[in-house]
Amino acid sequence: MVELLPLSDITPLAVEDILDAAFGADRFGRTAYRLRQGMDAIPALSFAAVEDGELVGTIQCWPVAHHAPDGSATPLVMVGPVAVRPDVQRGGHGRLLMAHMLEAAETAADGALMMIGDPEYYGRFFGFAADATGAWNLPGPYEKHRLLARAVNGHGLPTGAGMIGPR
Ligand SMILES: CC(C)(COP(=O)(O)OP(=O)(O)OC[C@H]1O[C@@H](n2cnc3c(N)ncnc32)[C@H](O)[C@@H]1OP(=O)(O)O)[C@@H](O)C(=O)NCCC(=O)NCCS
């Protein structure tokens, strides 16, 4: 029996442990971490999956923005990390966490969604695509086809040039 809880119900140490297990302890150098530096996760869009009392997965979302060359900023919500404990991966927890977050985002997101992730997973199941992100830039290395985005809650995607970074 899997329960979906607000991530704030889980001790921060347990969340860090699952992120280390899914991504490795060297994960802090990743571009995704620079993107949302100094920001706190959005409580209404961050969840934990708990199975029989044990934490098996987490999802966090962050307030970021697309900063255009003319100085205008469009709020975006960065999705991720999505992390599932390695020994229970491919058991549906990732899909459950994403579906729960997307449902909440339909009313709570204050910007379109963006993420760095595998299009084979996030495109196939959740409608993310790289079509709108070709002119975007990130503060670190990334593969263009993995910079994904998706409209939500009436918020469309900025398609022009812009640097993604903290709000
Ligand atoms: C990626 C991740 C969140 C997926 O969650 P999960 O619970 O393992 O996967 P699910 O059970 O929800 O989905 C399983 C399906 O997705 C596919 N899938 C899982 N990860 C995939 C990936 N990275 N690329 C393509 N397909 C993937 C599986 O093949 C399976 O498809 P099938 O049903 O046709 O067999 C999880 O495996 C994980 O934490 N991985 C390590 C960290 C990571 O890469 N996170 C994502 C970047 S933010």
The ligand as an SDF file (V2000), in Angstrom:
LIG
                    3D

 48 50  0  0  0  0  0  0  0  0999 V2000
   13.4600    7.6330  -13.3600 C   0  0  0  0  0  0  0  0  0  0  0  0
   12.6490    7.1580  -12.1490 C   0  0  0  0  0  0  0  0  0  0  0  0
   12.1470    8.3400  -11.3650 C   0  0  0  0  0  0  0  0  0  0  0  0
   11.4510    6.3360  -12.6900 C   0  0  0  0  0  0  0  0  0  0  0  0
   10.6600    5.8580  -11.6190 O   0  0  0  0  0  0  0  0  0  0  0  0
   10.3300    4.3000  -11.4860 P   0  0  0  0  0  0  0  0  0  0  0  0
    9.4220    4.1260  -10.3410 O   0  0  0  0  0  0  0  0  0  0  0  0
   11.6330    3.5580  -11.4680 O   0  0  0  0  0  0  0  0  0  0  0  0
    9.6440    3.9480  -12.8820 O   0  0  0  0  0  0  0  0  0  0  0  0
    8.0770    3.6690  -13.1540 P   0  0  0  0  0  0  0  0  0  0  0  0
    7.7700    2.3440  -12.5760 O   0  0  0  0  0  0  0  0  0  0  0  0
    7.2900    4.8340  -12.7440 O   0  0  0  0  0  0  0  0  0  0  0  0
    8.0340    3.5970  -14.7240 O   0  0  0  0  0  0  0  0  0  0  0  0
    8.4310    2.4190  -15.3360 C   0  0  0  0  0  0  0  0  0  0  0  0
    8.3910    2.6060  -16.8400 C   0  0  0  0  0  0  0  0  0  0  0  0
    9.1780    3.7240  -17.2140 O   0  0  0  0  0  0  0  0  0  0  0  0
   10.3000    3.2820  -17.9630 C   0  0  0  0  0  0  0  0  0  0  0  0
   11.4400    4.0730  -17.5050 N   0  0  0  0  0  0  0  0  0  0  0  0
   11.8740    4.2230  -16.2400 C   0  0  0  0  0  0  0  0  0  0  0  0
   12.9470    5.0430  -16.2170 N   0  0  0  0  0  0  0  0  0  0  0  0
   13.1880    5.3960  -17.4880 C   0  0  0  0  0  0  0  0  0  0  0  0
   14.1620    6.2300  -18.1150 C   0  0  0  0  0  0  0  0  0  0  0  0
   15.1040    6.8860  -17.4260 N   0  0  0  0  0  0  0  0  0  0  0  0
   14.0840    6.3720  -19.4670 N   0  0  0  0  0  0  0  0  0  0  0  0
   13.1400    5.7460  -20.1770 C   0  0  0  0  0  0  0  0  0  0  0  0
   12.1850    4.9450  -19.6430 N   0  0  0  0  0  0  0  0  0  0  0  0
   12.2210    4.7820  -18.3150 C   0  0  0  0  0  0  0  0  0  0  0  0
   10.4410    1.8150  -17.6860 C   0  0  0  0  0  0  0  0  0  0  0  0
   11.0490    1.1480  -18.7420 O   0  0  0  0  0  0  0  0  0  0  0  0
    9.0010    1.3980  -17.5240 C   0  0  0  0  0  0  0  0  0  0  0  0
    8.3640    1.2690  -18.7710 O   0  0  0  0  0  0  0  0  0  0  0  0
    7.4130    0.0040  -19.0610 P   0  0  0  0  0  0  0  0  0  0  0  0
    6.2510    0.1920  -18.0890 O   0  0  0  0  0  0  0  0  0  0  0  0
    7.0430    0.1080  -20.4820 O   0  0  0  0  0  0  0  0  0  0  0  0
    8.2620   -1.1900  -18.7130 O   0  0  0  0  0  0  0  0  0  0  0  0
   13.4930    6.2240  -11.2220 C   0  0  0  0  0  0  0  0  0  0  0  0
   13.8730    5.0760  -11.9360 O   0  0  0  0  0  0  0  0  0  0  0  0
   14.7530    6.8690  -10.6370 C   0  0  0  0  0  0  0  0  0  0  0  0
   14.7360    7.3940   -9.5360 O   0  0  0  0  0  0  0  0  0  0  0  0
   15.8750    6.7930  -11.3660 N   0  0  0  0  0  0  0  0  0  0  0  0
   17.1430    7.3700  -10.9000 C   0  0  0  0  0  0  0  0  0  0  0  0
   17.0990    8.8620  -10.8070 C   0  0  0  0  0  0  0  0  0  0  0  0
   16.6330    9.5600  -12.0780 C   0  0  0  0  0  0  0  0  0  0  0  0
   17.1910    9.3210  -13.1560 O   0  0  0  0  0  0  0  0  0  0  0  0
   15.6360   10.4630  -11.9560 N   0  0  0  0  0  0  0  0  0  0  0  0
   15.0520   11.2020  -13.0530 C   0  0  0  0  0  0  0  0  0  0  0  0
   15.6930   12.5180  -13.3500 C   0  0  0  0  0  0  0  0  0  0  0  0
   14.9180   13.8660  -12.4920 S   0  0  0  0  0  0  0  0  0  0  0  0
  1  2  1  0
  2  3  1  0
  2  4  1  0
  2 36  1  0
  4  5  1  0
  5  6  1  0
  6  7  2  0
  6  8  1  0
  6  9  1  0
  9 10  1  0
 10 11  2  0
 10 12  1  0
 10 13  1  0
 13 14  1  0
 14 15  1  0
 15 16  1  0
 15 30  1  0
 16 17  1  0
 17 18  1  0
 17 28  1  0
 18 19  1  0
 18 27  1  0
 19 20  2  0
 20 21  1  0
 21 22  1  0
 21 27  2  0
 22 23  1  0
 22 24  2  0
 24 25  1  0
 25 26  2  0
 26 27  1  0
 28 29  1  0
 28 30  1  0
 30 31  1  0
 31 32  1  0
 32 33  2  0
 32 34  1  0
 32 35  1  0
 36 37  1  0
 36 38  1  0
 38 39  2  0
 38 40  1  0
 40 41  1  0
 41 42  1  0
 42 43  1  0
 43 44  2  0
 43 45  1  0
 45 46  1  0
 46 47  1  0
 47 48  1  0
M  END
$$$$
